[in-house]
Amino acid sequence: MADGRFGFEGEIASAMRCAAAGGHFIPQAFGWMVHVYPFTGNNLKRIYSLKSPQPESQAALNPRGS
């Protein structure tokens, strides 16, 4: 069973408190931002592109048909 004091939502927020509890402190778990464009079609390279991709079809530009 996981110890609720640790992890992203845990109460331990400093290296000193973590060491005292026998944990391994990680000051920054992720150092990047993930870009996701879920409405660009089914191509994963476009969905997770670093640049804002253009939609694959005109229907994606105007989903309501107006």
PyMOL Python script that loads the backbone (N, CA, C, O; Angstrom):
from pymol import cmd

cmd.read_pdbstr("""\
ATOM      1  N   MET A   1       0.850  -1.182   0.000  1.00  0.00           N
ATOM      2  CA  MET A   1       0.000   0.000   0.000  1.00  0.00           C
ATOM      3  C   MET A   1       0.891   1.239   0.000  1.00  0.00           C
ATOM      4  O   MET A   1       1.878   1.296   0.733  1.00  0.00           O
ATOM      5  N   ALA A   2       0.546   2.224  -0.816  1.00  0.00           N
ATOM      6  CA  ALA A   2       1.325   3.456  -0.920  1.00  0.00           C
ATOM      7  C   ALA A   2       1.122   4.319   0.325  1.00  0.00           C
ATOM      8  O   ALA A   2       0.063   4.303   0.952  1.00  0.00           O
ATOM      9  N   ASP A   3       2.157   5.063   0.656  1.00  0.00           N
ATOM     10  CA  ASP A   3       2.114   5.979   1.791  1.00  0.00           C
ATOM     11  C   ASP A   3       1.605   7.332   1.288  1.00  0.00           C
ATOM     12  O   ASP A   3       2.265   7.958   0.459  1.00  0.00           O
ATOM     13  N   GLY A   4       0.475   7.785   1.757  1.00  0.00           N
ATOM     14  CA  GLY A   4      -0.148   9.023   1.306  1.00  0.00           C
ATOM     15  C   GLY A   4       0.643  10.284   1.595  1.00  0.00           C
ATOM     16  O   GLY A   4       0.326  11.346   1.059  1.00  0.00           O
ATOM     17  N   ARG A   5       1.668  10.188   2.436  1.00  0.00           N
ATOM     18  CA  ARG A   5       2.494  11.369   2.706  1.00  0.00           C
ATOM     19  C   ARG A   5       3.357  11.732   1.515  1.00  0.00           C
ATOM     20  O   ARG A   5       3.784  12.879   1.384  1.00  0.00           O
ATOM     21  N   PHE A   6       3.621  10.758   0.639  1.00  0.00           N
ATOM     22  CA  PHE A   6       4.509  10.968  -0.501  1.00  0.00           C
ATOM     23  C   PHE A   6       3.710  11.152  -1.785  1.00  0.00           C
ATOM     24  O   PHE A   6       2.512  10.874  -1.821  1.00  0.00           O
ATOM     25  N   GLY A   7       4.367  11.614  -2.824  1.00  0.00           N
ATOM     26  CA  GLY A   7       3.730  11.755  -4.137  1.00  0.00           C
ATOM     27  C   GLY A   7       3.308  13.180  -4.430  1.00  0.00           C
ATOM     28  O   GLY A   7       3.558  14.100  -3.652  1.00  0.00           O
ATOM     29  N   PHE A   8       2.652  13.339  -5.589  1.00  0.00           N
ATOM     30  CA  PHE A   8       2.265  14.672  -6.044  1.00  0.00           C
ATOM     31  C   PHE A   8       1.282  15.351  -5.106  1.00  0.00           C
ATOM     32  O   PHE A   8       1.299  16.576  -4.980  1.00  0.00           O
ATOM     33  N   GLU A   9       0.436  14.591  -4.454  1.00  0.00           N
ATOM     34  CA  GLU A   9      -0.570  15.168  -3.566  1.00  0.00           C
ATOM     35  C   GLU A   9      -0.243  14.925  -2.094  1.00  0.00           C
ATOM     36  O   GLU A   9      -1.101  15.108  -1.231  1.00  0.00           O
ATOM     37  N   GLY A  10       0.972  14.520  -1.808  1.00  0.00           N
ATOM     38  CA  GLY A  10       1.376  14.237  -0.437  1.00  0.00           C
ATOM     39  C   GLY A  10       1.635  15.490   0.369  1.00  0.00           C
ATOM     40  O   GLY A  10       1.713  16.591  -0.177  1.00  0.00           O
ATOM     41  N   GLU A  11       1.766  15.316   1.667  1.00  0.00           N
ATOM     42  CA  GLU A  11       1.971  16.449   2.569  1.00  0.00           C
ATOM     43  C   GLU A  11       3.439  16.835   2.714  1.00  0.00           C
ATOM     44  O   GLU A  11       3.736  17.909   3.237  1.00  0.00           O
ATOM     45  N   ILE A  12       4.357  15.996   2.271  1.00  0.00           N
ATOM     46  CA  ILE A  12       5.786  16.279   2.390  1.00  0.00           C
ATOM     47  C   ILE A  12       6.221  17.108   1.188  1.00  0.00           C
ATOM     48  O   ILE A  12       6.098  16.672   0.044  1.00  0.00           O
ATOM     49  N   ALA A  13       6.738  18.327   1.463  1.00  0.00           N
ATOM     50  CA  ALA A  13       7.083  19.239   0.370  1.00  0.00           C
ATOM     51  C   ALA A  13       8.514  19.756   0.443  1.00  0.00           C
ATOM     52  O   ALA A  13       8.873  20.672  -0.297  1.00  0.00           O
ATOM     53  N   SER A  14       9.340  19.187   1.320  1.00  0.00           N
ATOM     54  CA  SER A  14      10.731  19.641   1.403  1.00  0.00           C
ATOM     55  C   SER A  14      11.655  18.430   1.483  1.00  0.00           C
ATOM     56  O   SER A  14      11.256  17.354   1.928  1.00  0.00           O
ATOM     57  N   ALA A  15      12.890  18.627   1.046  1.00  0.00           N
ATOM     58  CA  ALA A  15      13.872  17.544   1.069  1.00  0.00           C
ATOM     59  C   ALA A  15      14.132  17.069   2.498  1.00  0.00           C
ATOM     60  O   ALA A  15      14.305  15.874   2.734  1.00  0.00           O
ATOM     61  N   MET A  16      14.161  17.997   3.443  1.00  0.00           N
ATOM     62  CA  MET A  16      14.452  17.647   4.831  1.00  0.00           C
ATOM     63  C   MET A  16      13.337  16.768   5.428  1.00  0.00           C
ATOM     64  O   MET A  16      13.627  15.767   6.082  1.00  0.00           O
ATOM     65  N   ARG A  17      12.089  17.131   5.209  1.00  0.00           N
ATOM     66  CA  ARG A  17      10.974  16.323   5.733  1.00  0.00           C
ATOM     67  C   ARG A  17      10.916  14.966   5.047  1.00  0.00           C
ATOM     68  O   ARG A  17      10.577  13.960   5.670  1.00  0.00           O
ATOM     69  N   CYS A  18      11.247  14.945   3.764  1.00  0.00           N
ATOM     70  CA  CYS A  18      11.235  13.691   3.021  1.00  0.00           C
ATOM     71  C   CYS A  18      12.308  12.741   3.555  1.00  0.00           C
ATOM     72  O   CYS A  18      12.045  11.558   3.770  1.00  0.00           O
ATOM     73  N   ALA A  19      13.517  13.265   3.767  1.00  0.00           N
ATOM     74  CA  ALA A  19      14.612  12.446   4.292  1.00  0.00           C
ATOM     75  C   ALA A  19      14.267  11.916   5.681  1.00  0.00           C
ATOM     76  O   ALA A  19      14.564  10.765   6.003  1.00  0.00           O
ATOM     77  N   ALA A  20      13.637  12.761   6.505  1.00  0.00           N
ATOM     78  CA  ALA A  20      13.256  12.347   7.855  1.00  0.00           C
ATOM     79  C   ALA A  20      12.229  11.211   7.820  1.00  0.00           C
ATOM     80  O   ALA A  20      12.174  10.389   8.736  1.00  0.00           O
ATOM     81  N   ALA A  21      11.419  11.169   6.763  1.00  0.00           N
ATOM     82  CA  ALA A  21      10.406  10.121   6.632  1.00  0.00           C
ATOM     83  C   ALA A  21      10.929   8.909   5.870  1.00  0.00           C
ATOM     84  O   ALA A  21      10.199   7.939   5.665  1.00  0.00           O
ATOM     85  N   GLY A  22      12.205   8.961   5.445  1.00  0.00           N
ATOM     86  CA  GLY A  22      12.799   7.830   4.738  1.00  0.00           C
ATOM     87  C   GLY A  22      12.495   7.796   3.249  1.00  0.00           C
ATOM     88  O   GLY A  22      12.584   6.742   2.619  1.00  0.00           O
ATOM     89  N   GLY A  23      12.133   8.950   2.682  1.00  0.00           N
ATOM     90  CA  GLY A  23      11.788   9.005   1.260  1.00  0.00           C
ATOM     91  C   GLY A  23      12.930   9.507   0.394  1.00  0.00           C
ATOM     92  O   GLY A  23      14.021   9.792   0.888  1.00  0.00           O
ATOM     93  N   HIS A  24      12.671   9.611  -0.888  1.00  0.00           N
ATOM     94  CA  HIS A  24      13.621  10.121  -1.882  1.00  0.00           C
ATOM     95  C   HIS A  24      12.998  11.365  -2.497  1.00  0.00           C
ATOM     96  O   HIS A  24      12.027  11.260  -3.246  1.00  0.00           O
ATOM     97  N   PHE A  25      13.540  12.542  -2.192  1.00  0.00           N
ATOM     98  CA  PHE A  25      12.958  13.809  -2.634  1.00  0.00           C
ATOM     99  C   PHE A  25      13.345  14.123  -4.072  1.00  0.00           C
ATOM    100  O   PHE A  25      14.516  14.035  -4.439  1.00  0.00           O
ATOM    101  N   ILE A  26      12.358  14.490  -4.883  1.00  0.00           N
ATOM    102  CA  ILE A  26      12.576  14.926  -6.262  1.00  0.00           C
ATOM    103  C   ILE A  26      12.006  16.341  -6.362  1.00  0.00           C
ATOM    104  O   ILE A  26      10.787  16.510  -6.336  1.00  0.00           O
ATOM    105  N   PRO A  27      12.867  17.366  -6.476  1.00  0.00           N
ATOM    106  CA  PRO A  27      12.373  18.747  -6.456  1.00  0.00           C
ATOM    107  C   PRO A  27      11.505  19.117  -7.656  1.00  0.00           C
ATOM    108  O   PRO A  27      10.589  19.928  -7.520  1.00  0.00           O
ATOM    109  N   GLN A  28      11.773  18.546  -8.815  1.00  0.00           N
ATOM    110  CA  GLN A  28      10.978  18.828 -10.012  1.00  0.00           C
ATOM    111  C   GLN A  28      10.830  17.532 -10.789  1.00  0.00           C
ATOM    112  O   GLN A  28      11.798  17.034 -11.365  1.00  0.00           O
ATOM    113  N   ALA A  29       9.624  16.988 -10.806  1.00  0.00           N
ATOM    114  CA  ALA A  29       9.414  15.692 -11.450  1.00  0.00           C
ATOM    115  C   ALA A  29       9.430  15.789 -12.969  1.00  0.00           C
ATOM    116  O   ALA A  29       9.951  14.899 -13.641  1.00  0.00           O
ATOM    117  N   PHE A  30       8.869  16.857 -13.513  1.00  0.00           N
ATOM    118  CA  PHE A  30       8.813  17.019 -14.964  1.00  0.00           C
ATOM    119  C   PHE A  30       9.325  18.405 -15.318  1.00  0.00           C
ATOM    120  O   PHE A  30       8.939  19.390 -14.689  1.00  0.00           O
ATOM    121  N   GLY A  31      10.185  18.487 -16.314  1.00  0.00           N
ATOM    122  CA  GLY A  31      10.758  19.771 -16.697  1.00  0.00           C
ATOM    123  C   GLY A  31      10.334  20.221 -18.078  1.00  0.00           C
ATOM    124  O   GLY A  31      11.067  20.956 -18.738  1.00  0.00           O
ATOM    125  N   TRP A  32       9.181  19.802 -18.523  1.00  0.00           N
ATOM    126  CA  TRP A  32       8.733  20.202 -19.854  1.00  0.00           C
ATOM    127  C   TRP A  32       7.214  20.321 -19.853  1.00  0.00           C
ATOM    128  O   TRP A  32       6.538  19.878 -18.925  1.00  0.00           O
ATOM    129  N   MET A  33       6.699  20.927 -20.907  1.00  0.00           N
ATOM    130  CA  MET A  33       5.260  21.034 -21.088  1.00  0.00           C
ATOM    131  C   MET A  33       4.879  20.175 -22.290  1.00  0.00           C
ATOM    132  O   MET A  33       5.543  20.225 -23.325  1.00  0.00           O
ATOM    133  N   VAL A  34       3.852  19.417 -22.161  1.00  0.00           N
ATOM    134  CA  VAL A  34       3.393  18.572 -23.259  1.00  0.00           C
ATOM    135  C   VAL A  34       2.284  19.310 -24.009  1.00  0.00           C
ATOM    136  O   VAL A  34       1.279  19.708 -23.419  1.00  0.00           O
ATOM    137  N   HIS A  35       2.479  19.486 -25.307  1.00  0.00           N
ATOM    138  CA  HIS A  35       1.461  20.117 -26.148  1.00  0.00           C
ATOM    139  C   HIS A  35       0.599  19.020 -26.755  1.00  0.00           C
ATOM    140  O   HIS A  35       1.123  18.060 -27.319  1.00  0.00           O
ATOM    141  N   VAL A  36      -0.706  19.153 -26.646  1.00  0.00           N
ATOM    142  CA  VAL A  36      -1.629  18.169 -27.214  1.00  0.00           C
ATOM    143  C   VAL A  36      -2.685  18.922 -28.017  1.00  0.00           C
ATOM    144  O   VAL A  36      -3.349  19.827 -27.512  1.00  0.00           O
ATOM    145  N   TYR A  37      -2.822  18.524 -29.272  1.00  0.00           N
ATOM    146  CA  TYR A  37      -3.831  19.095 -30.161  1.00  0.00           C
ATOM    147  C   TYR A  37      -4.778  17.963 -30.565  1.00  0.00           C
ATOM    148  O   TYR A  37      -4.628  17.402 -31.650  1.00  0.00           O
ATOM    149  N   PRO A  38      -5.752  17.615 -29.710  1.00  0.00           N
ATOM    150  CA  PRO A  38      -6.575  16.421 -29.931  1.00  0.00           C
ATOM    151  C   PRO A  38      -7.551  16.515 -31.099  1.00  0.00           C
ATOM    152  O   PRO A  38      -8.070  15.488 -31.537  1.00  0.00           O
ATOM    153  N   PHE A  39      -7.815  17.702 -31.612  1.00  0.00           N
ATOM    154  CA  PHE A  39      -8.817  17.850 -32.668  1.00  0.00           C
ATOM    155  C   PHE A  39      -8.199  18.010 -34.050  1.00  0.00           C
ATOM    156  O   PHE A  39      -8.850  18.532 -34.956  1.00  0.00           O
ATOM    157  N   THR A  40      -6.955  17.572 -34.230  1.00  0.00           N
ATOM    158  CA  THR A  40      -6.297  17.706 -35.530  1.00  0.00           C
ATOM    159  C   THR A  40      -6.372  16.429 -36.350  1.00  0.00           C
ATOM    160  O   THR A  40      -5.785  16.366 -37.430  1.00  0.00           O
ATOM    161  N   GLY A  41      -7.066  15.422 -35.880  1.00  0.00           N
ATOM    162  CA  GLY A  41      -7.193  14.168 -36.619  1.00  0.00           C
ATOM    163  C   GLY A  41      -6.628  13.013 -35.817  1.00  0.00           C
ATOM    164  O   GLY A  41      -6.546  13.087 -34.591  1.00  0.00           O
ATOM    165  N   ASN A  42      -6.235  11.939 -36.504  1.00  0.00           N
ATOM    166  CA  ASN A  42      -5.754  10.723 -35.848  1.00  0.00           C
ATOM    167  C   ASN A  42      -4.247  10.533 -35.908  1.00  0.00           C
ATOM    168  O   ASN A  42      -3.738   9.544 -35.380  1.00  0.00           O
ATOM    169  N   ASN A  43      -3.529  11.436 -36.527  1.00  0.00           N
ATOM    170  CA  ASN A  43      -2.083  11.324 -36.677  1.00  0.00           C
ATOM    171  C   ASN A  43      -1.398  11.768 -35.380  1.00  0.00           C
ATOM    172  O   ASN A  43      -1.453  12.946 -35.029  1.00  0.00           O
ATOM    173  N   LEU A  44      -0.756  10.841 -34.668  1.00  0.00           N
ATOM    174  CA  LEU A  44      -0.137  11.164 -33.380  1.00  0.00           C
ATOM    175  C   LEU A  44       0.964  12.199 -33.504  1.00  0.00           C
ATOM    176  O   LEU A  44       1.183  12.973 -32.573  1.00  0.00           O
ATOM    177  N   LYS A  45       1.668  12.234 -34.639  1.00  0.00           N
ATOM    178  CA  LYS A  45       2.711  13.252 -34.832  1.00  0.00           C
ATOM    179  C   LYS A  45       2.096  14.649 -34.867  1.00  0.00           C
ATOM    180  O   LYS A  45       2.721  15.610 -34.417  1.00  0.00           O
ATOM    181  N   ARG A  46       0.902  14.769 -35.388  1.00  0.00           N
ATOM    182  CA  ARG A  46       0.218  16.064 -35.416  1.00  0.00           C
ATOM    183  C   ARG A  46      -0.390  16.385 -34.045  1.00  0.00           C
ATOM    184  O   ARG A  46      -0.357  17.533 -33.602  1.00  0.00           O
ATOM    185  N   ILE A  47      -0.937  15.379 -33.384  1.00  0.00           N
ATOM    186  CA  ILE A  47      -1.571  15.595 -32.084  1.00  0.00           C
ATOM    187  C   ILE A  47      -0.562  16.085 -31.054  1.00  0.00           C
ATOM    188  O   ILE A  47      -0.879  16.962 -30.250  1.00  0.00           O
ATOM    189  N   TYR A  48       0.660  15.525 -31.066  1.00  0.00           N
ATOM    190  CA  TYR A  48       1.692  15.896 -30.098  1.00  0.00           C
ATOM    191  C   TYR A  48       2.774  16.776 -30.716  1.00  0.00           C
ATOM    192  O   TYR A  48       3.921  16.747 -30.271  1.00  0.00           O
ATOM    193  N   SER A  49       2.427  17.547 -31.725  1.00  0.00           N
ATOM    194  CA  SER A  49       3.374  18.400 -32.430  1.00  0.00           C
ATOM    195  C   SER A  49       3.846  19.555 -31.547  1.00  0.00           C
ATOM    196  O   SER A  49       3.117  20.005 -30.663  1.00  0.00           O
ATOM    197  N   LEU A  50       5.058  20.027 -31.786  1.00  0.00           N
ATOM    198  CA  LEU A  50       5.561  21.205 -31.083  1.00  0.00           C
ATOM    199  C   LEU A  50       4.976  22.482 -31.678  1.00  0.00           C
ATOM    200  O   LEU A  50       4.943  23.518 -31.013  1.00  0.00           O
ATOM    201  N   LYS A  51       4.519  22.415 -32.918  1.00  0.00           N
ATOM    202  CA  LYS A  51       3.895  23.559 -33.583  1.00  0.00           C
ATOM    203  C   LYS A  51       2.393  23.314 -33.649  1.00  0.00           C
ATOM    204  O   LYS A  51       1.947  22.171 -33.751  1.00  0.00           O
ATOM    205  N   SER A  52       1.623  24.382 -33.592  1.00  0.00           N
ATOM    206  CA  SER A  52       0.175  24.246 -33.696  1.00  0.00           C
ATOM    207  C   SER A  52      -0.172  23.794 -35.107  1.00  0.00           C
ATOM    208  O   SER A  52      -0.032  24.571 -36.052  1.00  0.00           O
ATOM    209  N   PRO A  53      -0.624  22.551 -35.268  1.00  0.00           N
ATOM    210  CA  PRO A  53      -0.884  22.017 -36.608  1.00  0.00           C
ATOM    211  C   PRO A  53      -2.199  22.528 -37.195  1.00  0.00           C
ATOM    212  O   PRO A  53      -3.085  22.979 -36.470  1.00  0.00           O
ATOM    213  N   GLN A  54      -2.304  22.449 -38.501  1.00  0.00           N
ATOM    214  CA  GLN A  54      -3.549  22.776 -39.196  1.00  0.00           C
ATOM    215  C   GLN A  54      -4.436  21.533 -39.184  1.00  0.00           C
ATOM    216  O   GLN A  54      -3.925  20.414 -39.219  1.00  0.00           O
ATOM    217  N   PRO A  55      -5.738  21.709 -39.135  1.00  0.00           N
ATOM    218  CA  PRO A  55      -6.643  20.551 -39.181  1.00  0.00           C
ATOM    219  C   PRO A  55      -6.468  19.752 -40.463  1.00  0.00           C
ATOM    220  O   PRO A  55      -6.051  20.294 -41.487  1.00  0.00           O
ATOM    221  N   GLU A  56      -6.788  18.460 -40.405  1.00  0.00           N
ATOM    222  CA  GLU A  56      -6.633  17.586 -41.561  1.00  0.00           C
ATOM    223  C   GLU A  56      -7.706  17.821 -42.614  1.00  0.00           C
ATOM    224  O   GLU A  56      -7.517  17.438 -43.769  1.00  0.00           O
ATOM    225  N   SER A  57      -8.831  18.439 -42.252  1.00  0.00           N
ATOM    226  CA  SER A  57      -9.904  18.643 -43.224  1.00  0.00           C
ATOM    227  C   SER A  57     -10.621  19.954 -42.956  1.00  0.00           C
ATOM    228  O   SER A  57     -10.482  20.538 -41.881  1.00  0.00           O
ATOM    229  N   GLN A  58     -11.384  20.411 -43.929  1.00  0.00           N
ATOM    230  CA  GLN A  58     -12.188  21.614 -43.760  1.00  0.00           C
ATOM    231  C   GLN A  58     -13.265  21.395 -42.703  1.00  0.00           C
ATOM    232  O   GLN A  58     -13.643  22.340 -42.010  1.00  0.00           O
ATOM    233  N   ALA A  59     -13.764  20.173 -42.567  1.00  0.00           N
ATOM    234  CA  ALA A  59     -14.788  19.875 -41.565  1.00  0.00           C
ATOM    235  C   ALA A  59     -14.262  20.149 -40.163  1.00  0.00           C
ATOM    236  O   ALA A  59     -15.020  20.565 -39.287  1.00  0.00           O
ATOM    237  N   ALA A  60     -12.980  19.921 -39.946  1.00  0.00           N
ATOM    238  CA  ALA A  60     -12.396  20.177 -38.631  1.00  0.00           C
ATOM    239  C   ALA A  60     -12.309  21.674 -38.362  1.00  0.00           C
ATOM    240  O   ALA A  60     -12.340  22.100 -37.207  1.00  0.00           O
ATOM    241  N   LEU A  61     -12.201  22.479 -39.424  1.00  0.00           N
ATOM    242  CA  LEU A  61     -12.161  23.929 -39.257  1.00  0.00           C
ATOM    243  C   LEU A  61     -13.512  24.476 -38.816  1.00  0.00           C
ATOM    244  O   LEU A  61     -13.575  25.460 -38.078  1.00  0.00           O
ATOM    245  N   ASN A  62     -14.579  23.850 -39.261  1.00  0.00           N
ATOM    246  CA  ASN A  62     -15.918  24.323 -38.992  1.00  0.00           C
ATOM    247  C   ASN A  62     -16.798  23.140 -38.571  1.00  0.00           C
ATOM    248  O   ASN A  62     -17.637  22.692 -39.353  1.00  0.00           O
ATOM    249  N   PRO A  63     -16.618  22.623 -37.338  1.00  0.00           N
ATOM    250  CA  PRO A  63     -17.293  21.395 -36.923  1.00  0.00           C
ATOM    251  C   PRO A  63     -18.816  21.491 -36.885  1.00  0.00           C
ATOM    252  O   PRO A  63     -19.489  20.463 -36.964  1.00  0.00           O
ATOM    253  N   ARG A  64     -19.375  22.682 -36.768  1.00  0.00           N
ATOM    254  CA  ARG A  64     -20.835  22.823 -36.683  1.00  0.00           C
ATOM    255  C   ARG A  64     -21.477  23.010 -38.058  1.00  0.00           C
ATOM    256  O   ARG A  64     -22.703  23.038 -38.170  1.00  0.00           O
ATOM    257  N   GLY A  65     -20.665  23.136 -39.095  1.00  0.00           N
ATOM    258  CA  GLY A  65     -21.196  23.268 -40.443  1.00  0.00           C
ATOM    259  C   GLY A  65     -21.801  24.624 -40.745  1.00  0.00           C
ATOM    260  O   GLY A  65     -22.534  24.764 -41.724  1.00  0.00           O
ATOM    261  N   SER A  66     -21.510  25.635 -39.921  1.00  0.00           N
ATOM    262  CA  SER A  66     -22.091  26.962 -40.152  1.00  0.00           C
ATOM    263  C   SER A  66     -21.181  27.843 -40.960  1.00  0.00           C
ATOM    264  O   SER A  66     -21.523  28.991 -41.241  1.00  0.00           O
TER     265      SER A  66
END
""", "prot")
cmd.dss("prot")
cmd.show_as("cartoon", "prot")
cmd.util.cbc("prot")
cmd.orient("prot")
